[in-house]
Amino acid sequence: MPERTVESRQPFVGRLLRVRVDEVELDDGRRTTREVVEHPGAVAMLPWDGEHLALVRQWRHAAGRALLEVPAGTVDPGEEPAQTAVRELGEETDLQAESWERGPAFFTAPGFCTEYLTVYLATDLRPADASEHPDDEDLELVRMTLPDALAAVDRGEIEDAKSIVAILWLARRLDGAATIGPSKG
Protein backbone atom coordinates (compact mmCIF):
# COMPACT_ATOMS: atom_id res chain seq x y z
CA MET A 1 0.00 0.00 0.00
CA PRO A 2 2.71 2.61 0.75
CA GLU A 3 3.93 4.49 -2.29
CA ARG A 4 7.65 4.95 -2.88
CA THR A 5 8.78 8.41 -3.90
CA VAL A 6 11.07 8.12 -6.92
CA GLU A 7 11.62 11.80 -7.61
CA SER A 8 10.50 15.04 -6.01
CA ARG A 9 10.60 18.65 -7.18
CA GLN A 10 9.36 21.91 -5.69
CA PRO A 11 7.91 24.20 -8.40
CA PHE A 12 6.65 26.81 -5.92
CA VAL A 13 7.93 28.17 -2.60
CA GLY A 14 5.87 30.95 -1.06
CA ARG A 15 5.79 32.84 2.23
CA LEU A 16 3.44 30.30 3.84
CA LEU A 17 3.15 27.32 1.47
CA ARG A 18 5.28 25.17 -0.77
CA VAL A 19 4.10 22.95 -3.59
CA ARG A 20 5.83 19.64 -4.12
CA VAL A 21 5.33 17.31 -7.07
CA ASP A 22 6.36 13.73 -6.37
CA GLU A 23 6.74 10.93 -8.86
CA VAL A 24 5.75 7.78 -6.96
CA GLU A 25 5.86 4.09 -7.63
CA LEU A 26 2.87 1.99 -6.60
CA ASP A 27 3.07 -1.55 -5.19
CA ASP A 28 2.49 -3.08 -8.63
CA GLY A 29 5.31 -1.03 -10.21
CA ARG A 30 3.15 1.57 -11.95
CA ARG A 31 4.29 5.20 -11.67
CA THR A 32 2.20 8.30 -11.19
CA THR A 33 2.51 11.81 -9.77
CA ARG A 34 1.23 13.33 -6.53
CA GLU A 35 0.87 17.08 -6.06
CA VAL A 36 1.30 18.12 -2.43
CA VAL A 37 0.76 21.48 -0.76
CA GLU A 38 3.16 21.65 2.20
CA HIS A 39 1.75 23.61 5.13
CA PRO A 40 3.44 24.21 8.53
CA GLY A 41 0.34 23.28 10.55
CA ALA A 42 -2.35 25.28 12.30
CA VAL A 43 -4.54 25.61 15.35
CA ALA A 44 -8.18 26.49 15.92
CA MET A 45 -9.47 27.89 19.18
CA LEU A 46 -12.92 27.64 20.75
CA PRO A 47 -13.12 30.65 23.09
CA TRP A 48 -16.02 29.61 25.37
CA ASP A 49 -17.31 31.59 28.35
CA GLY A 50 -19.81 28.91 29.31
CA GLU A 51 -22.58 30.59 27.36
CA HIS A 52 -21.11 32.10 24.19
CA LEU A 53 -18.43 31.21 21.68
CA ALA A 54 -16.27 33.99 20.25
CA LEU A 55 -16.22 33.44 16.49
CA VAL A 56 -14.74 35.60 13.75
CA ARG A 57 -16.05 36.63 10.37
CA GLN A 58 -13.33 37.27 7.84
CA TRP A 59 -12.82 37.50 4.12
CA ARG A 60 -11.37 34.33 2.65
CA HIS A 61 -9.92 35.04 -0.77
CA ALA A 62 -9.87 31.39 -1.89
CA ALA A 63 -13.57 31.00 -1.00
CA GLY A 64 -14.45 34.35 -2.57
CA ARG A 65 -16.49 35.49 0.43
CA ALA A 66 -16.49 36.21 4.13
CA LEU A 67 -16.77 33.11 6.31
CA LEU A 68 -17.89 32.72 9.92
CA GLU A 69 -15.24 30.64 11.69
CA VAL A 70 -13.65 29.76 14.97
CA PRO A 71 -10.45 31.80 15.42
CA ALA A 72 -7.42 30.03 13.97
CA GLY A 73 -3.84 30.55 12.95
CA THR A 74 -0.72 29.07 11.44
CA VAL A 75 2.03 27.58 13.59
CA ASP A 76 5.25 29.61 13.30
CA PRO A 77 8.59 27.81 12.80
CA GLY A 78 9.79 26.36 16.12
CA GLU A 79 6.50 27.11 17.85
CA GLU A 80 4.42 24.48 19.61
CA PRO A 81 0.72 24.42 18.63
CA ALA A 82 -0.34 25.30 22.20
CA GLN A 83 1.82 28.46 22.02
CA THR A 84 0.26 29.32 18.66
CA ALA A 85 -3.21 28.99 20.17
CA VAL A 86 -2.41 31.47 22.97
CA ARG A 87 -0.87 33.97 20.53
CA GLU A 88 -3.62 33.68 17.94
CA LEU A 89 -6.45 33.97 20.48
CA GLY A 90 -5.13 37.37 21.51
CA GLU A 91 -4.51 38.51 17.94
CA GLU A 92 -7.91 37.50 16.61
CA THR A 93 -10.26 38.09 19.55
CA ASP A 94 -8.44 40.35 22.04
CA LEU A 95 -9.03 37.61 24.63
CA GLN A 96 -6.83 35.58 26.95
CA ALA A 97 -7.76 32.24 28.48
CA GLU A 98 -6.75 30.91 31.88
CA SER A 99 -7.70 27.33 30.97
CA TRP A 100 -6.85 25.39 27.84
CA GLU A 101 -7.90 21.90 26.76
CA ARG A 102 -6.53 20.16 23.71
CA GLY A 103 -9.25 18.81 21.48
CA PRO A 104 -9.15 16.81 18.27
CA ALA A 105 -6.30 17.09 15.79
CA PHE A 106 -6.63 16.18 12.13
CA PHE A 107 -5.38 16.57 8.58
CA THR A 108 -7.50 19.24 6.89
CA ALA A 109 -7.21 17.92 3.33
CA PRO A 110 -4.96 14.82 3.26
CA GLY A 111 -5.56 14.15 -0.43
CA PHE A 112 -3.27 17.04 -1.37
CA CYS A 113 -2.12 18.97 1.72
CA THR A 114 0.12 18.31 4.74
CA GLU A 115 -1.71 20.78 7.02
CA TYR A 116 -2.34 19.24 10.45
CA LEU A 117 -4.66 21.26 12.67
CA THR A 118 -5.14 21.03 16.43
CA VAL A 119 -8.28 22.32 18.17
CA TYR A 120 -8.08 23.94 21.62
CA LEU A 121 -10.89 24.83 23.98
CA ALA A 122 -10.14 28.16 25.66
CA THR A 123 -12.09 28.94 28.85
CA ASP A 124 -11.91 31.31 31.83
CA LEU A 125 -11.70 34.19 29.37
CA ARG A 126 -10.72 37.78 30.04
CA PRO A 127 -9.63 40.72 27.86
CA ALA A 128 -6.08 40.38 26.59
CA ASP A 129 -3.47 42.56 28.27
CA ALA A 130 -2.08 43.54 24.89
CA SER A 131 -2.34 42.01 21.46
CA GLU A 132 -1.13 42.82 18.00
CA HIS A 133 -3.43 42.44 15.04
CA PRO A 134 -1.82 41.27 11.81
CA ASP A 135 -1.84 43.90 9.06
CA ASP A 136 -3.24 41.43 6.54
CA GLU A 137 -6.41 40.46 8.47
CA ASP A 138 -9.70 42.28 8.96
CA LEU A 139 -11.82 40.38 11.49
CA GLU A 140 -15.28 40.92 12.93
CA LEU A 141 -15.88 39.31 16.33
CA VAL A 142 -19.21 37.44 16.53
CA ARG A 143 -20.49 36.05 19.83
CA MET A 144 -22.85 33.12 19.50
CA THR A 145 -24.38 30.55 21.84
CA LEU A 146 -23.46 26.95 21.19
CA PRO A 147 -27.05 26.06 20.16
CA ASP A 148 -27.03 28.97 17.70
CA ALA A 149 -23.62 27.90 16.35
CA LEU A 150 -24.95 24.35 15.85
CA ALA A 151 -27.99 25.78 14.03
CA ALA A 152 -25.65 27.90 11.86
CA VAL A 153 -23.75 24.73 10.94
CA ASP A 154 -27.05 23.01 10.07
CA ARG A 155 -28.16 25.98 7.92
CA GLY A 156 -24.84 26.07 6.07
CA GLU A 157 -23.89 29.47 7.50
CA ILE A 158 -20.76 27.99 9.04
CA GLU A 159 -19.14 26.10 6.18
CA ASP A 160 -15.51 26.00 7.24
CA ALA A 161 -14.41 22.44 8.09
CA LYS A 162 -12.25 23.27 11.12
CA SER A 163 -15.08 25.30 12.62
CA ILE A 164 -17.63 22.55 12.05
CA VAL A 165 -15.31 19.96 13.63
CA ALA A 166 -14.57 22.21 16.62
CA ILE A 167 -18.20 23.16 17.27
CA LEU A 168 -19.46 19.58 16.96
CA TRP A 169 -16.65 18.37 19.25
CA LEU A 170 -17.62 20.92 21.91
CA ALA A 171 -21.29 19.97 21.60
CA ARG A 172 -20.44 16.29 22.15
CA ARG A 173 -18.11 17.14 25.01
CA LEU A 174 -20.72 19.13 26.89
CA ASP A 175 -23.38 16.97 28.51
CA GLY A 176 -26.56 17.22 26.47
CA ALA A 177 -25.54 20.32 24.51
CA ALA A 178 -25.94 18.60 21.16
CA THR A 179 -29.69 18.23 21.73
CA ILE A 180 -30.39 21.84 22.72
CA GLY A 181 -32.20 23.85 20.07
CA PRO A 182 -31.48 27.44 18.98
CA SER A 183 -31.85 30.00 21.73
CA LYS A 184 -34.92 32.20 21.87
CA GLY A 185 -34.14 35.84 21.40
N, C-alpha and C positions, 0 to 999 in steps of 0.2 A: 503493500500500500504506500509506503513513503516514496516520494519522488526524489531522485538524485539530481542536484543542480550540476549541469555540465559547464555552463558559461553564464556569467552575469555581467550586465552593464548598467550604468546609471545615466540615462539620458537627460535627467533634470535634477538639479539640486537647488532648492529654494530656501527661504528664511526659516520656514517651519517644516516643510515636507521634502522628501526625496522620492523619486520614482525609479524603481529598479525593474529591469526586464531580465528574467531568468529563462535560459533554455534548460528544460528538465527532461530527464529520461524516466519513463514509467516502468513499472515492474516487467512488462512484456517487451521492453526494448524500444518502444515507440518514443519519439521525441516531440515535444510541444513547447510553447512559451507560456510564461506566467508573468503578468504585469502586476507589480506590487507597489502600493503607496506606503512608504515608510513614515511612521508618525511616532513622536517621542512618548506618547501616552497622555492621559488626561484624567481629570477628576470631575465629579459632579457632586454638588452639595445640596442637601435638603435642610434649609434653615427652618426649624419648626419650633414655635413657641408654645406648643400644646394645643393651639387652636387654629393658627394660620401658618401657611407656608409662605416664604418669601421667594417669589418667582421673578424672572426678568423677561421682558419683551425686548427683542433686539432684531435688527435687520440681519438677515443671513443671505449674503450675496449668492451663494450656490443655489439656495432655494428660491431666490427671487422675491422674497417677502419677509416681513417681520414674523418671528416665531415666539411663542410663549414657552419658556423653558425653565428648568431648574438652573441655578447658577452653575457655571462650569469653567474649567480652564485647563491649559496645557501644562504639563510637567516640564519645568526648566531642567537643563542639564545638571546632573548631580543632586537634584532635589528629590526627596522622598514624596510620594503622593500625599501623605498626611500633611506635609509642610505646604504643598501646593494648595490643598483644600483651605487651610487657614489663610494663606495669602489671598487666594481668589475670593473667598467669602467677603473679606474686607473691601477688595477692589470693586466687586460687583454689587454689593448690597449695603456697604457701610455698616456691617454688623460684625461682631465677634461672638464666638461661642465658648462657653466654659466646658461643655461636654461634647465629646465626639464619639461616634460609633461607626466602625467600618461596616459597610453594607456589601452588596454584591459587587463583583468585578467581572468584566466580560470584554470580549473582542467586539468592537462596534460593527465591523463589516469584514469578517475574516476571509471572504472570497477574494478580496483585493487589497486589504489594508491591515497594517500591523498595529493600529491603535488599540490599546488596552485601557479601559476606563474603570476607575474605582469610584463607587458611590459612598458618600459619608453623610450620616445624619448629624446635624449640628443643632444642639439644644442649649438651654440656659443662655439665651441670646441677650446681648446688650449692644448699644451703639459702639462702633469701632473708635478707638482712641484717635487714630489717624489712618487714612488710607489714601492710596494714589490710584486714580482712575486712568487706565490706559488711554492714550490719545486716539487710538483707532477703534474705540467702542463707544456706542451711544446706547445706554440701557435705561429702560423704564422699569422701576420696581413695581411689582403687582403682588398684593397680599391676597391669599385665597385660602379658604378652609379646605381641609382634605376632602370632604364630600363634594365640594364644588370643583376641586381639581380632578377628582375621579369622573365627575360628570363632564368636564371639559375634555378629558381623554375620550370618553364615550362618544361625545359629539364631534370629535375630530378637530377640536380647537387646540389641543396639545398634540402635535404630530411629530415631535422630536423623540427618537427612540430612547435616548438616555433618560429623558424626563419621564417617559411612560414607564420604563423599568423602575426608576427611583420611586415614583408615586405609588405604583402597584406594590412594590416591596414594602413601603411604609404602611400601606393599608393592610397588608397581610400581617405585618409585625405588630400592629396595634390591635388589641383584642376587640373584634367586632366592627372595626372601622370600615371594612370592605362592604358591609351591608347597610351602612348609613346612607340615606338619600341626600340630595342637594339641600343645603340650608335654606330656610325661609327668610327672605329679607334681602 
